[in-house]
Amino acid sequence: MIARPDRGAAVVMVLGTTSGAGKSLLTTALCRHYARRGLRVAPFKPQNMSNNARVVVGPGGQPGEIGSAQYFQALAARAVPDVRMNPLLLKPESDLRSQVVLLGQVDHGLGSMPWRDRSEVVWPTIATALDELRAEYDVVVMEGAGSPAEVNLQATDVANIRPALHARARCLLVTDIDRGGAFAHLYGTWALLPPPLRSMIDGFVLNKFRGDPTLLDPAPRLLAHHTGVPTVATLPMWREHGLPDEDGVFDDRSMAAGPITLTVAVVAYPRVSNLDEFQVLKTVPGLRLVWARTPADVSAADWIVLPGSKHTVADLGWIRDRGLDLAVIEHARRGRAVLGICAGLQMLGDRVQGSENGARGSVAGLGLLPVTTTYETAKIVRRTNTRLGALAGPWAALSGVEFEGYEIHQGRTQPTRDPGGTPTGPSGEGSWWQSGPVLGLSVHGLFEASSTLRALFGASATPLDAVFDGLADFVTGHFDPGVLDRLVA
């Protein structure tokens, strides 16, 4: 493989027939594969729609947000994550509205703009970010969004077609064969692409295959006959790869051996965010992870966790509508562990007030923590280093534990009555509060720290480098020989 500084970095693009086809996983694997070949590699996703985000460096060193998948892809590529790797992030606040984050910063003007009018405004920023990365790296592994065959959106597409053509990318099209209809998905997607992009598809990838590969014949040959595109990889189903799902609530099946001794129920409200921080719990020996949507789901839990949310007040109402509020309160009354993170902390407090997502008001929280959250215009986006103080009860093992995390929130939480402990945190703001068995944190990342896992479970997580290496070995081992080298030649 030869780097091409005169023409800019080679661009390999991973497109999908649907959301959830496996684009993020394949992109991450390719980032590590090319990095292990000694190339300077950067991930790039022009537009991402996700409430899973991470804090990274932005222009001038200012912290900004990108999708969690691109954060992990940058680490897989052995690159420093920065906002150019995901220049446009859409964070859904309701079925009809998303917060728009451009180059790491919230842009309220773009958020109020009609969807179809937005593309021409954001495209120059996306193109510039891509061009800059191509000038600085040898290879850019670009991930599409959804499907490029959504013909209703093709005229204003900035996520798939336009960036692929702009970079003259070599493209792979991946599909989830476990869902059924994979060959129809591949053919239909290919057929609906504009001819210039159709000619840039170098190979089809079948993902999540279970069974005897010989049973696929003659479908790949017939598909190649109709399209001229070979099927270059068949990836078996593999749930133990160690990466969180990019889309929605991921599979909560435990990957750890041994009898279950601890059940952790994470409340999965409609606008739940940053679920990727719980991925590691699936591998803790003896721990069962449950996504909870009803009181019955938490009835047998040892811990209840209220995670982040993109719409705290709406999700708090959803909890009340289902009677989960009473279940959480009763759980705490019995002295059993309750944890709130970010918006979950806010829900556990006395009150949430101010203007959130354009709606002003004041609503009562669950009253389990002596704090009130006030929503303000300014958004807090920063990486943090948190040292927990003296904790008691079910959280005593975390006393004095230090971990690196991140904050992404608009609400500012302050004590409204004696918190039963001295809250500590950056800039004088409390980063944690405890009242009896209830602990609240404004910081994400508790379970991703080895110090926390050792203190709580006596366990350790697989190092990320080992996860990325294992993923690259698995994925590249199922590609036809020479294919991945030819994509960057």
N, C-alpha and C positions, 0 to 999 in steps of 0.2 A: 504494500500500500504506500502511496506517495502523497504527502500533503500538497495542497494546491494553493499556496499563498497568493499567486498571481490572479486566481479566479475566485478567491474566497473559499471558505470551508465547504467540503462536500456536505450535502444535506440529505439525510435519510429520513423519510416521513412515514409514520405509522398511522394509517387510516383504519377505520372500523366500519363494519356494516351496521352497527348499532352502538348505543351506549352500553357499557359493560361487556363488550366483546373481548377485551383484554389489551387495549391499546396502552394503558399506563404500565402494566406489567411488562409488556414486550419492549416498550421504550426504555424502561429502567434497566432491563437486561442488556439491551444494545448499548446503553451508555457505559455500563461496566465492561462489556466485551471490548469495545473500541478503546476504552481507557487502558485496559490491560495490554493492548497492542502498542502502547507507547504514544498514542495520539492525544492531543488536547481536545477534550470533548465537552460540549455544552448541551443541555436539554433545552427545548423551546416548545411552549404551547401558546399559540397566538391568543386564544380565548378559552377560558375555563369557566364552567359554571359549577361552583362547589362552595359549601360552607365549611369545608376543611381547609384551613389556611395556616401558614407559618410566617414568622417574622424574619425578614432578611434585610440585607443592605440595599439601600436605594440611592438615587442621585445625591451626591454631596455627603454620603454617609448617613443620610436620614433613614430611619427604619421604615420598611414598607411591607406589604403583604403579597404573597403569591400562594397559589394552590399547594397543598401539602404534597401532592404527587410530584410536582416540579422541584420542590425542596429535596425530596428523597432522590429524585433522578439526578440532581446536581451532586449530591453526596456520592451516588453511584458512579458518576462521571469523574469523581475526584476534583470537582470544581467548587468554587465558592458560590453559594446560591445568591442570586441577585434578582431584582425586580424585572429585568429585561427578559428573564427566562419564562415569564408568564405576564406579559405586559397588560393584558385585559382579564380581570377576574370579576365574575358576576356572582354575587352572594344572594341567593333567593331569600326574600323577606316574606313573600306570600306567593300564591299561585300566579299573580299578575304583576309582581314588582320585584326587582332585584336591586341591591346596592351595587353600584358600579365602581370598581377599583381600577384606576389607570396608572400604570407604572408605580404600583404600590400604594397609591393614595386615593381616598374616596373622592369621587367627582360628582357632586350633587346635580350639576347641570346635565351631565350625561344620564344620570339616573332618571331625570324627568323627561328625557327626550324619547320620542317614539323609536321603537326598535329598529325599524327600517331606515330611519334617518341617521342612526348612530354610526353606521359602518364607515361612511366617508369621513367622519370626524376622527374616529379612532384609528383608521387604517395607516395614516402617516406615522403614528407612534409605533404601531406594530411593525411596520416595514423597517423603520429606523432601528428598532431593537434587534430585529433579525439580521439586518446588515451589519450592525456593530458586533454581534456575536460571531458572524461569519468572518469578520476581519480579525478577530482575536483568537479563534479556535481553528483546529484542523477539521473537525467533524461537528456538525449540529444534528442531533437526533430530535426531530420535530414530531410532536403528537397532535393529531387532529382532534376534533370534538364531535361527539354524536356520530353522524353519518354524512359524508359528502354528497349523498344522493337525495338529500331533502330538497326537492326541486322548488318548493315554495320559498326557500331561503337562498337559493343559489345566486340570485342577482345581487344580494347584499352580503354574501358570505365573506367573512374575514377569518374564519377558523380553519378552513380546509382548502378550498379551491384556490383562492387568491394567493395565500402564502406559498402553496405548493408551486404554482406557476411562477411566482416572483423569484423563488429560490431555485427553480428548475430541479426540484427534488426527485430523488429516486424513491418510489413509494412501494410499501407493502400494505396489503389489505387483509385485515384479520377479522375472523368471525368466530362466534361461540357455537361450536357444533353440538354442545350438550343441549342446547335449546331446540334442536331440530330445524330442518329447513336450511342448513348451512349453505348448500350449493346454490339454492335459489337466492339466498341473501347475497352471495358473492356475485352471481351472474347479474342479478337485478341491480345491484349497486354499480357494478362495472358498466352496465348498459345505460344507466341514467346519468353517468358522468359526462361532462362536456368532452368532446373528442381530444382536445389537447391534454387534459388530465388523464383520460382513459389510456392514452399512449404512454403515460409515465408510470403505470402500474407494472412493477417488475415481478411481483409474486403474490400469491395468495397464501395465507396462513390459517390453518384450522387449529383452534384453541379449545381446551377442555375436552379432549377426546377420551372416551372410555370404551374399551373393548379391543377387538382384534383389528389392527390396521389393514390387514389384507381384505377386510370386508368393505373398505372404501372403494376398491376397484369395481367398475371402471370409471367412477364419477370424476376423479381428477383428470383423467385423459379426455373425457367428454367435455369437461369445462375448458380445458386448454384448447380443444378443437374449436369451440365456439368463440373463445375470447383471445386466444394466442398467449394467454398468461399461464405459467406453470404454478402448481401448488408446491411451494418450496419448503414447507415445514408442517408437521402435524405434532402439536404439543399435547401431551397427555394431561388429564385432569391432575392438578397438584394443589391441594389446599394448604400444604405446610410450608409455603414459600416464605412466609413471615412478613409480607407487606400488607398494609391495610387496603381495603377496597376503596377505590376513588369515588364510587357512586353509591350514596345512600348508606343504609345500615348493613354492615357486612355480616357474614355468617358467624354466629356466636358459638359454634360447636368447639368444644375444648380439644386442643391438640396434645394435651399433657396426659401422661399415663398415671395410673394409680387411682385409689378410691377418692371420691369427692369429700372434702372436709370443710370447704368454704364456698358458699354461693353468693355471688355479687350480681345484683340486679341493677342495670343501668336503665333509667327511664328514657324511652325513645319517643319524645314528643315530635310533632310534625316538623318543627324548624330546628331540630337538633343540629349542633355543629361540633366540629373538632373531635369526632368519634375516633379518629385514627389514633389518639393517645391511649386508647384502651386495648389496642391490638395485642400488646404484649401480655395482657392478662390471660389470653387464650392458651399460653404456653406454660403458665405457672402450675407446677405439680399440685394436684388436689383441689384446684380452683375451677368452679363452674361459672361461666359468664352467661347472663340472661338479659335479653332485651325486654323491658317491661312496658306494657301498655294498659294493663288492667290491675286492679288490686290483687287478683289471684296470682299475677306474675311475681308479686313481691312478697306474698304471704309466707313463703318458706325461705326467703333470703336472709343471709346473715348481715349483709351490707346492702344499703340502698344508695345509689349514686345519682345525683341530678347533674347532668353534664351541661355543656354550653348550649346556647340557643341564639338564633339570629333574630328572634322576636320574643323577648322574655315575657312580656305581658300576655301575648296571645297564647304562648305555651303554658303559662301559669293558669290561664283560663281553661285550657284543654285538660290539665291535671285535675282541676276542680270538677269539671264536667264528668269525669270518669271516676270520681271518688278516690283518686290516687292521693289527694291531699290528706284525707283522713287516714289512709293506710300509712303514709310516711310519718304523720304525727304520732300515730299509735306505735309504730315501730320505734321511734325515738323515746316515747313515754316508757316503753319496756326496757330502755337502756341499751338498745341495739344500734349499731353504727349507721350513721347517715353522713354522706359526704356531698357537698355542693361545690362545683367548679365553675367559676366565672358566672354565667347567668344562673347556674344552679345555686351558687352562693346568694345571689340577689333574690331568688325565689324563697330561700330559707329565712330571709330577714323579715323585719316587721312591715316594711313598705317599699314599693317601687314607685317613683314619681318622676315627673318631668315629661319630656317629649321624646318618644321612641318611635322611629320610623314614621315621623310626621303626625303621630297621634299624641295629644297631651292628656294628662290625667294623673291620677294617683290610685293605686290599688294595694290592698293588703297582701302581704306575703304570708308564708306559712307560720311565721312567728316563732321559729325555732332558733334563730340567732338574733342577737341584740343589735341589729344594724338596719340602716335605711339606705337605699340606692337612689341617687338622683341622676337622671339622664341629662347630658349636656351635648352641645353641638360637637365639641372637640372629641376626636377618637383617640384612645390610648393604644399605641402600637409599639411594643418594645420587648426586647429580650431581658430577662431578669435572672438574678441569682438569689434564691430565697433560702433563708435558714429558719426553720420552724423553732418555736420556743418550747417551753415546758408544756406538754400536752398530757391529758389524763384519759382514763377509761380505755376504750377500744383503740384510741389513737396514741397511747403512751409510747409505743415503740418508735414513733416518729419524732420524739422529743430531740431537739438539737440536730435533726437531719437537714442537710443542705442539698439543694438540687437546682439545676439550671432549667429554666422554663421560659415562657413567653406570655405576654398579655395582649389581647385584642378585644377591646370593649369600649363602649361609650359611657356606660354608667359608672359613677364614682360612689363607692360604698364607704360609709362612715358609721362608727358606733353611735347608737341612740340611747343606750343605757349600759350599765356596767357589763362588759363582755365576759367577765369571769377570768380574765387574763389580759396581758398587755399585747395588743396587736402590733405587729412590726411590718415594715415594708418600705419600698423606695419612696422618696420624696415625702416621707411622713405619712403616707397612706397605708392603711393596714393591708397586708397581703394574705392574712389568715385570721380566722376567729374560731373559737371553740366555745360551745355551751353544752356541758354534759357529753352525751355521745355524739353530738352533732359538730362537724368540722366543715368550715367553708374556706375556700381558696379563691383568690382572684386570678391565680396563675395556673396556666396549663402546663402539663408535662410531668406531673407527679409520678406517674407509673412508668415513665420512660427512663427514669434515673436508676442506675444500678444501686445507689445508696438507699433509695426507697424500697426497692424490691428485696434487698437484703434485710432491711429493718422489719418490713411487714411479713415477708414470706420465707425468709432465708433462702431466696432464689436469686438467680441471675438471668438476664436476658442474653440471647445470642447477639454478639456484637454485630452492628450494622454492616461492617465490611464483610463479615462471613455470610450474612444474608444476601448481600449483593453478589458476592462470588458464587454462592450456591445457585442463585437465580440465573446468572450468566451461564454457568456450566450446564444447567438444566435446559435452558432455551436454546443456546447455540448448538448443543449436542443433538438437537432434533431438526436442524436445518440441513438442507442438501449441501454437500461440500462445495466451498468456494463462493456461495451466494453472498454472504455478508462481506467478503473482501471485494467482490465486484461492485457492490453498492457504493463504495467509497473510492474506487479506483479512478 
